[in-house]
């Protein structure tokens, strides 16, 4: 018999649900594989099929769009001191808000209140779980989750209870967490068994809280009083209405897709909470997304697998036109870092200078492990300073895995490395290593870095004011759900702190078959519809085939990249011929979004 994989949260609020391994409360406890994580980690594991049932944030429930709930979770009504926003001066003067590491539903709640209640648009900066930023300025706020009674953060004159503000505005509870599972993961008997278990847990929660309180450093009395007076666990009508109100308001501001809670139980007298809901048609989904409504992961999978190329293409092109009325060419000079630090550095620097004088405004420094291991951080800093001092170029270098290796090689923290490089002039980091941010699939083609480490490094780079590129690989072995979960992680990070400058499809797979070309085109269109907050979509390697390039630029991409510097005259000639062919196919290019457009004749003169 299979073991049921269940993931609870490691917070005190999850204590009543800790009794899965207690045979007195859960008769089938021997067939349970139980674990506790942050809600964000539970959401990742549920999305990737690592657990069968998980307590996840209400925001992640909406973002996926395909889960079923068990009518239990964690909610709060009124003043609770659980989700607190700290500031030194008026909230209307906040320029940035620091989020605690595991913030999910709370981060969407504070964004919603910023837009709707305080009418501000601060920058959001996520910190590591368990750490508190120090030396915050007067225009900076701090979002904190308090797990115990009486907790506070000293040094702030303002303490704002977010749930209390929410309850004052709408008169309903705020649902923080939901017990959710993927359709088909639990049988009807298992659903009934767990539902009955949850009811027993809630009835016995005072006793359970008293038993669990010492594990959190509280007396049994304090644990019982706090849980009894603070949290709601059963999804009654008020909780349902509060969740519905939150989803509706968040969708109105394009923070979340339109969503509706789907219950696993059928209430005889309340058909509104039945376990089924009418799915939107493909035409409705495409029409809605063009009008500005967000797709959920589930809806994205439906569009990707069922919509025709013609319908997808029309919707993707309408999205592109709404953001960019025209198309552009981006010229990038590519040089290897090791060449600029070795004996032939003068020749390489002269090539970069020649490109700059001809109008190329973007320099990408190619990096490998040897260059990092044979070079000190000081030498790299000196090179960046020299390039910025003498040339008018944007410098792009290092993927997240390279930055992590630089930190290890120089015996520094990642924070120190990123801070120093950005201070000296690094403006963009590369997207390599983040081709598919799914733990199970990431290493099959792209070794070197875990998805969580890639996202954390990019988040840190954005925090210091630099930007990055993001991408997605396209291989036949990946499912559409894996691709959409990857895109969801990119979209969520961009929501948090808009540091991605562009998106592109990786070309690690060299399949030239018609079926693969169609798959790539479909992936580009779906990405354009899903990533509504990443403006630029770039098509790379136009010289490979003009027809796929024309299709990409017609149905999603708004710019084409031309590589210079590390390419032969023949390769550049092929690229320029490809651009000419695209022009003859009706592709008119405007000035480069990141610098002036070079004429093909000028680019050829470089070699």
Secondary structure as UniProt FT lines:
FT   STRAND          4..9
FT   HELIX           12..21
FT   TURN            23..25
FT   TURN            27..28
FT   HELIX           29..31
FT   STRAND          32..37
FT   HELIX           39..47
FT   TURN            48..49
FT   STRAND          53..57
FT   HELIX           58..64
FT   STRAND          67..76
FT   STRAND          83..87
FT   HELIX           91..93
FT   STRAND          96..99
FT   TURN            101..102
FT   HELIX           105..116
FT   STRAND          123..126
FT   TURN            129..130
FT   TURN            138..139
FT   STRAND          140..145
FT   TURN            149..150
FT   TURN            154..155
FT   STRAND          158..161
FT   HELIX           162..170
FT   STRAND          174..182
FT   TURN            183..184
FT   HELIX           188..203
FT   HELIX           205..213
FT   HELIX           214..216
FT   HELIX           220..230
FT   STRAND          231..234
FT   HELIX           237..252
FT   TURN            253..254
FT   TURN            268..269
FT   HELIX           271..273
FT   HELIX           282..290
FT   TURN            291..292
FT   HELIX           297..306
FT   HELIX           309..323
FT   STRAND          327..336
FT   HELIX           337..341
FT   TURN            343..344
FT   HELIX           345..357
FT   TURN            358..359
FT   STRAND          362..366
FT   HELIX           369..373
FT   HELIX           377..390
FT   STRAND          394..397
FT   HELIX           400..409
FT   TURN            410..411
FT   HELIX           414..424
FT   STRAND          428..429
FT   TURN            432..433
FT   HELIX           439..445
FT   HELIX           451..463
FT   TURN            464..465
FT   STRAND          467..472
FT   TURN            476..477
FT   HELIX           480..496
FT   STRAND          500..505
FT   HELIX           514..530
FT   TURN            532..533
FT   STRAND          536..539
FT   HELIX           542..544
FT   HELIX           546..554
FT   TURN            555..556
FT   STRAND          559..564
FT   HELIX           569..584
FT   TURN            585..586
FT   STRAND          589..590
FT   TURN            593..594
FT   HELIX           600..605
//
